[in-house]
């Protein structure tokens, strides 16, 4: 059965019918099983396009291209590639989550000392209290907590004067009489009428000339209860200020006095000593830095005291042989609105020195405007 066939029979058969003989691979001899290293898949791979070249079958004597077996490891299977990609993504995600969890855990550790952060609280500004009304010609009571000063170089702002901006605007003026609505409330005038007392003088004109806008002419502003007359006991100057405001000295010598409104705006009057032979221009160059004398204009108070005023009326200067008196406006911090421009003008117009006469001229009575009927009758 397993013997070698006879040559005679093969020869005889070849002459009749050709017989195809398939030889058994040598691996089966000796009882050994063949080592199968590859599996055949239904995909033909053209190795010439992959840079490998054609492969010849080890069992063929012709140069025919055969199907190359793919690796049996499963790495080239599409399903396996997707599966391993998912596994690698999960591993990466788990590693990243663990890393950030570890960082967050070590960010604040109970064993690490916590360094306290110093919190700086803003300075507490004491609320303004309304003192007893100041009666005319009586010096106000100096507050118990005063700031002693040795010279005029120390004031509320300290050092040089703090000037208001020249870009400040005015608040609303409903009746367009020159007094804004805030000032009308303080001076008890009618916010809807430019002439509250109907005496032919506008409210702002009467305030500017120190006459009453609520009582028909002749009537002085000081005779009403809306303003009072302040007198400085140390330097002897005097001026009007609103009764509803608070007045107090910053220092024990009454050199720096503050007139404060309820809403936080204030007007300061500060006295400087002049050195022998010092002119106003020399003093101005030292104390009014960033200001310009070209912006000043000369004016006279109602009591004939000559002074100089900034064009916006928010700063005024008066001088005598030994002192310079500075009246300046302080708006609310970070505000661009002025609510008391006419009031500081009234204060400057009421300024007088100890040697200045304090008699206010009588207000002229304006004759009534004739009506239309009276005018027609006169023509006839």
C-alpha positions as CSV (number, residue, x, y, z in Angstrom):
1,X,0.0,0.0,0.0
2,X,2.7,2.4,1.0
3,X,5.3,0.9,-1.2
4,X,6.7,2.4,-4.3
5,X,4.6,1.7,-7.4
6,X,6.0,-0.5,-10.1
7,X,7.6,1.3,-12.9
8,X,5.9,-0.9,-15.5
9,X,2.4,-0.1,-14.3
10,X,3.1,3.6,-14.3
11,X,4.5,3.5,-17.8
12,X,1.6,1.5,-19.1
13,X,-0.9,3.8,-17.5
14,X,0.8,7.0,-18.8
15,X,0.1,5.8,-22.2
16,X,-3.6,5.5,-21.7
17,X,-4.9,8.1,-19.1
18,X,-2.8,10.7,-17.4
19,X,-2.9,10.4,-13.6
20,X,-2.3,13.5,-11.4
21,X,-0.3,12.6,-8.3
22,X,-0.2,14.9,-5.4
23,X,2.8,14.3,-3.1
24,X,2.2,14.4,0.7
25,X,4.3,17.2,2.3
26,X,7.3,15.9,4.1
27,X,6.0,17.3,7.4
28,X,3.5,14.5,7.6
29,X,6.2,11.9,7.6
30,X,7.5,10.6,10.8
31,X,4.3,11.3,12.6
32,X,4.8,15.1,12.9
33,X,2.0,17.6,12.6
34,X,2.6,20.6,10.3
35,X,3.2,24.0,11.9
36,X,0.5,26.3,10.7
37,X,1.7,29.9,10.9
38,X,-0.8,31.8,8.7
39,X,-4.4,31.7,7.8
40,X,-5.8,32.5,4.4
41,X,-8.4,35.3,4.3
42,X,-10.5,36.4,1.5
43,X,-8.5,39.4,0.6
44,X,-5.9,39.6,-2.0
45,X,-3.0,41.8,-1.1
46,X,-0.9,43.3,-3.8
47,X,2.5,43.5,-2.2
48,X,4.0,45.4,-5.1
49,X,2.0,48.4,-4.0
50,X,3.2,47.9,-0.5
51,X,6.9,47.9,-1.5
52,X,7.3,44.2,-0.8
53,X,7.0,42.7,-4.2
54,X,5.4,39.6,-5.5
55,X,5.8,36.3,-3.7
56,X,6.0,32.9,-5.3
57,X,4.3,29.9,-4.0
58,X,6.7,27.4,-2.5
59,X,4.7,24.6,-4.0
60,X,4.5,26.1,-7.5
61,X,7.1,26.2,-10.2
62,X,5.5,29.2,-12.0
63,X,5.9,32.9,-11.3
64,X,2.3,33.4,-10.2
65,X,1.2,35.9,-7.5
66,X,-0.4,34.2,-4.6
67,X,-2.6,35.4,-1.7
68,X,-0.4,36.4,1.2
69,X,-1.6,35.1,4.5
70,X,-2.3,37.7,7.2
71,X,-0.9,37.4,10.6
72,X,-2.9,35.3,13.0
73,X,-2.3,37.7,15.9
74,X,-5.6,39.6,15.3
75,X,-4.0,43.1,15.3
76,X,-4.9,43.6,11.7
77,X,-8.6,42.8,12.2
78,X,-10.7,46.0,12.1
79,X,-12.9,44.9,15.0
80,X,-9.8,44.2,17.1
81,X,-8.2,47.6,16.2
82,X,-11.4,49.4,17.4
83,X,-11.5,47.3,20.6
84,X,-7.8,48.0,21.4
85,X,-8.3,51.7,20.7
86,X,-11.2,51.8,23.1
87,X,-9.1,50.0,25.8
88,X,-6.2,52.5,25.3
89,X,-8.6,55.5,25.5
90,X,-10.1,54.2,28.8
91,X,-6.6,53.7,30.2
92,X,-5.6,57.2,29.2
93,X,-8.8,58.7,30.7
94,X,-8.4,56.9,33.9
95,X,-4.7,58.0,34.2
96,X,-5.6,61.7,33.5
97,X,-8.5,61.6,36.1
98,X,-6.2,60.1,38.7
99,X,-3.5,62.7,38.1
100,X,-5.9,65.7,38.4
101,X,-7.5,64.1,41.5
102,X,-4.1,63.7,43.1
103,X,-3.3,67.4,42.3
104,X,-6.5,68.6,43.8
105,X,-6.0,66.5,46.9
106,X,-2.5,68.0,47.5
107,X,-3.6,71.6,46.7
108,X,-4.9,72.2,50.3
109,X,-3.5,69.7,52.7
110,X,-4.6,69.7,56.4
111,X,-0.9,69.3,57.4
112,X,0.1,72.4,55.4
113,X,0.0,75.6,57.4
114,X,-2.5,78.2,56.3
115,X,-1.0,81.6,56.0
116,X,-3.5,84.3,57.1
117,X,-4.1,87.1,54.6
118,X,-4.1,90.6,56.0
119,X,-7.3,92.4,55.3
120,X,-7.0,96.1,55.1
121,X,-10.3,97.8,56.1
122,X,-11.1,101.2,54.6
123,X,-10.9,104.1,57.0
124,X,-14.1,104.7,58.9
125,X,-15.4,108.1,58.2
126,X,-17.4,109.5,61.1
127,X,-20.9,110.6,60.3
128,X,-21.5,114.3,60.2
129,X,-23.7,115.5,63.1
130,X,-25.7,118.6,63.1
131,X,-24.5,121.0,65.8
132,X,-26.6,123.7,67.4
133,X,-27.4,126.5,65.0
134,X,-24.7,129.2,64.8
135,X,-26.1,132.6,65.9
136,X,-24.9,135.8,64.1
137,X,-21.6,137.3,65.4
138,X,-21.0,134.4,67.7
139,X,-18.1,132.1,67.2
140,X,-18.9,128.5,66.6
141,X,-17.9,126.0,69.3
142,X,-14.7,124.3,68.4
143,X,-15.1,120.5,68.3
144,X,-13.5,118.6,71.1
145,X,-11.5,116.5,68.7
146,X,-9.3,119.0,66.9
147,X,-6.1,118.6,64.8
148,X,-3.4,120.8,66.2
149,X,-1.1,122.4,63.7
150,X,2.1,124.3,64.1
151,X,1.9,126.3,60.9
152,X,-0.2,126.9,57.9
153,X,1.4,124.1,56.0
154,X,-1.0,121.5,57.4
155,X,-4.7,121.5,56.5
156,X,-7.5,119.1,55.8
157,X,-5.7,117.8,52.7
158,X,-2.2,118.5,54.1
159,X,0.5,120.4,52.2
160,X,-0.5,122.3,49.2
161,X,-4.1,123.2,48.5
162,X,-6.3,120.6,46.8
163,X,-8.1,122.4,44.0
164,X,-11.4,121.3,42.3
165,X,-11.3,120.2,38.7
166,X,-12.2,122.8,36.0
167,X,-14.3,120.2,34.2
168,X,-17.0,119.9,36.8
169,X,-20.6,120.4,35.5
170,X,-23.7,121.7,37.2
171,X,-26.7,119.8,38.5
172,X,-30.3,120.4,37.1
173,X,-31.9,123.8,37.2
174,X,-35.6,123.3,36.5
175,X,-36.7,126.9,36.3
176,X,-33.4,128.2,34.7
177,X,-33.0,131.0,37.2
178,X,-29.3,130.4,37.9
179,X,-29.9,128.4,41.1
180,X,-29.9,124.6,40.7
181,X,-32.6,122.5,42.3
182,X,-30.3,121.5,45.2
183,X,-29.5,125.2,46.1
184,X,-33.2,126.2,45.8
185,X,-34.1,123.6,48.5
186,X,-31.4,125.0,50.8
187,X,-32.3,128.6,50.2
188,X,-36.1,127.9,50.4
189,X,-36.9,129.3,46.9
190,X,-39.5,128.0,44.5
191,X,-37.9,125.4,42.2
192,X,-40.6,126.1,39.6
193,X,-40.3,130.0,39.6
194,X,-37.3,132.1,38.6
195,X,-38.6,134.9,40.9
196,X,-40.0,133.4,44.0
197,X,-41.0,136.7,45.7
198,X,-42.2,138.4,42.4
199,X,-40.2,141.6,43.0
200,X,-38.7,141.7,39.5
201,X,-35.4,140.3,40.6
202,X,-34.5,136.7,39.8
203,X,-33.6,134.4,42.6
204,X,-30.0,134.1,41.6
205,X,-29.6,137.9,41.2
206,X,-30.8,138.5,44.7
207,X,-28.6,135.7,46.2
208,X,-25.6,137.2,44.3
209,X,-26.2,140.6,45.8
210,X,-27.0,139.2,49.3
211,X,-30.7,140.1,49.2
212,X,-33.6,137.8,50.1
213,X,-35.2,135.9,47.2
214,X,-38.2,134.9,49.3
215,X,-39.2,138.3,50.6
216,X,-40.0,141.2,48.3
217,X,-37.5,144.1,48.1
218,X,-36.1,145.7,50.1
219,X,-35.1,142.7,52.2
220,X,-31.6,141.4,53.1
221,X,-30.5,137.8,52.9
222,X,-29.0,137.9,56.4
223,X,-32.4,138.8,57.8
224,X,-33.8,135.4,56.7
225,X,-33.2,132.1,58.4
226,X,-31.6,130.4,55.5
227,X,-28.1,131.8,56.0
228,X,-26.0,132.9,59.0
229,X,-22.9,135.1,59.5
230,X,-19.7,133.3,60.5
231,X,-17.0,135.3,62.3
232,X,-13.5,133.9,62.7
233,X,-12.2,134.7,66.2
234,X,-8.5,134.4,65.3
235,X,-8.3,136.3,62.0
236,X,-11.4,138.5,62.1
237,X,-12.9,137.7,58.7
238,X,-16.6,137.2,58.2
239,X,-18.9,135.6,55.6
240,X,-22.3,134.1,55.1
241,X,-23.0,130.4,55.0
242,X,-26.2,128.2,54.8
243,X,-27.8,127.6,58.1
244,X,-28.4,123.9,57.3
245,X,-24.6,123.3,56.9
246,X,-22.1,122.3,59.6
247,X,-19.2,124.6,60.3
248,X,-16.0,123.6,62.2
249,X,-12.4,124.3,62.5
250,X,-9.8,121.7,61.5
251,X,-7.2,123.2,63.8
252,X,-7.2,124.9,67.2
253,X,-6.2,128.3,65.8
254,X,-9.2,128.5,63.3
255,X,-6.8,128.8,60.5
256,X,-8.5,126.1,58.4
257,X,-12.3,126.1,58.6
258,X,-14.7,123.7,56.8
259,X,-18.3,124.4,55.8
260,X,-19.9,121.1,55.1
261,X,-23.2,120.3,53.4
262,X,-25.4,117.3,54.2
263,X,-24.6,115.5,51.0
264,X,-20.8,115.5,51.6
265,X,-19.7,118.5,49.5
266,X,-17.9,121.2,51.4
267,X,-16.2,124.6,51.1
268,X,-12.9,125.3,52.8
269,X,-11.5,128.7,53.9
270,X,-7.8,128.5,54.8
271,X,-5.6,131.3,55.9
272,X,-1.9,131.5,55.0
273,X,0.8,133.8,56.4
274,X,2.7,136.0,54.0
275,X,6.4,136.5,54.5
276,X,7.7,140.1,54.5
277,X,7.8,141.4,51.0
278,X,6.1,138.4,49.4
279,X,3.7,139.2,46.6
280,X,0.6,137.3,45.8
281,X,2.2,135.9,42.6
282,X,5.2,134.6,44.7
283,X,2.8,133.0,47.2
284,X,0.7,131.6,44.3
285,X,3.7,129.9,42.7
286,X,4.4,128.0,46.0
287,X,0.9,127.1,47.2
288,X,-1.2,126.9,44.1
289,X,0.8,124.4,42.0
290,X,-0.8,123.3,38.7
291,X,-3.0,126.5,38.8
292,X,-2.4,129.5,36.6
293,X,-2.8,133.2,37.4
294,X,-4.0,133.8,33.9
295,X,-7.2,132.0,34.8
296,X,-8.0,134.5,37.6
297,X,-10.1,137.6,37.4
298,X,-10.5,140.5,39.8
299,X,-13.8,141.0,41.6
300,X,-15.1,142.8,44.6
301,X,-17.4,141.6,47.3
302,X,-20.5,143.4,48.2
303,X,-18.6,144.9,51.1
304,X,-15.9,146.3,48.7
305,X,-13.2,143.8,49.5
306,X,-11.1,143.2,46.4
307,X,-10.3,139.6,45.5
308,X,-9.4,137.3,42.7
309,X,-11.6,134.4,41.5
310,X,-11.1,131.5,39.2
311,X,-13.3,131.7,36.1
312,X,-15.6,128.9,37.4
313,X,-16.1,130.7,40.7
314,X,-15.0,127.6,42.6
315,X,-11.8,129.2,44.0
316,X,-11.4,132.8,45.4
317,X,-8.4,134.6,47.0
318,X,-8.3,137.6,49.3
319,X,-5.2,139.3,50.7
320,X,-4.2,141.9,53.3
321,X,-0.8,143.0,54.5
322,X,-0.1,139.7,56.3
323,X,-2.3,137.0,55.1
324,X,-3.8,135.2,52.0
325,X,-7.4,133.9,52.4
326,X,-8.3,131.1,50.1
327,X,-11.9,130.0,49.6
328,X,-12.2,126.8,47.6
329,X,-14.8,124.1,46.7
330,X,-14.5,120.4,47.5
331,X,-17.0,118.2,45.5
332,X,-18.0,114.7,46.4
333,X,-15.1,112.3,45.7
334,X,-15.3,110.8,42.2
335,X,-18.2,113.1,41.2
336,X,-18.2,115.4,38.2
337,X,-21.1,117.5,39.3
338,X,-21.2,120.8,41.4
339,X,-24.3,121.4,43.5
340,X,-23.3,124.6,45.2
341,X,-21.7,126.9,42.7
342,X,-24.0,129.9,43.5
343,X,-23.6,129.3,47.2
344,X,-19.8,129.5,47.2
345,X,-20.2,132.6,45.0
346,X,-22.5,134.1,47.7
347,X,-19.9,133.2,50.4
348,X,-17.2,135.0,48.4
349,X,-19.4,138.0,47.8
350,X,-20.1,138.2,51.6
351,X,-16.5,138.1,52.6
352,X,-15.1,141.0,54.6
353,X,-12.2,141.6,56.9
354,X,-12.2,142.9,60.5
355,X,-11.5,146.5,59.2
356,X,-14.2,146.3,56.5
357,X,-17.5,148.1,57.0
358,X,-20.4,145.6,57.4
359,X,-23.2,147.9,56.3
360,X,-25.1,146.3,53.3
361,X,-26.5,148.9,50.9
362,X,-30.2,149.0,50.7
363,X,-31.8,147.1,47.9
364,X,-33.5,149.2,45.3
365,X,-37.2,148.7,44.7
366,X,-37.9,148.0,41.1
367,X,-41.1,149.7,39.9
368,X,-43.7,147.3,38.6
369,X,-43.9,146.6,34.9
370,X,-46.9,148.3,33.4
371,X,-49.6,146.2,32.0
372,X,-50.8,146.2,28.4
373,X,-53.8,148.3,29.3
374,X,-51.7,150.8,31.3
375,X,-49.4,151.2,28.3
376,X,-52.2,151.8,25.9
377,X,-53.7,154.4,28.2
378,X,-50.4,156.2,28.5
379,X,-50.1,156.5,24.7
380,X,-53.5,158.0,24.5
